[in-house]
């Protein structure tokens, strides 16, 4: 009579749909979930990760560290040992406060939450990281995107005009910008920080590939918060981000941080990886070198335009982005098509910089659909090593 295996009646799908429609905010129902492509068996050039693995020594050290984690207990709520390891690695002075997040995405959500009062505005260059807009909409805030220039550089005058008009509570600056790879001029960023009445969050997810940072200057300005992630330097799987700012800002952000938000395994593994800083730096340098090779190779092709990048990816405008994407996917190569994100990105593909051989073979495949297969194979053989 109470057999759990016995079939049970299901709610009527029409009634479920009606209740969802009546209950969930229309703006949420109109959204799409953040897309993550399935990549099993594929060459992944669509996720902006570090594609290099760890040495045997580093893997053994991580294994030893996590083996002693008491996973039956909650992790350290504040993550003090992890913060200390970050502070040592970054040479941060004690008066710079840190806050940890489950990836930098969580920190973006927290920053939006602390300014979410009626009438508040979130402002950012556009196109930029999609979650700036998404988080603002989820918090019922008005998002103002300020278009980049046609060459995808920062229109600083337009930004300053928008700041004076909108008086935003939060300004986002991805430094370098995602998805364009553009590194805005430091003096332009300074002008925006000084003009903004609220927080200016400088998102340095790709700092390791840019040789530029506002982290050393975070206490110089009264409204600056620097946000980073370890995902791009080789630790995407541990999901860790951190924010650095004046202690007064971090104290407020800490109030909206979920308890135990950084798991115990991450807190054990990341200090070990940070101790292998030379390895991470070598890999970042290799990615920068490969980025230059990929950009030069693509720029040499007819009908392909490449934008300057200071990140670990290359943004290229190609003849038919959707066709290239589909052709590459059929061939087992994943890139990211971003043309639908913003008019300035029309017919653009986003490609992880390593590895040149995979990128060039991908281009061979695509150009074969345009009747240029033999010509491109000759170009590849004559000018690049696969």
Beta strands, then each sheet from edge to edge (+ up, - down):
strand 1: 43-44
strand 2: 97-101
strand 3: 121-126
strand 4: 142-147
strand 5: 170-174
strand 6: 199-203
strand 7: 224-229
strand 8: 241-245
strand 9: 305-307
strand 10: 313-317
strand 11: 333-334
strand 12: 336-337
strand 13: 348-352
sheet 1: 1+ 11+
sheet 2: 2+ 8- 7+ 6+ 5+ 3+ 4+
sheet 3: 9+ 10- 13+ 12-
end
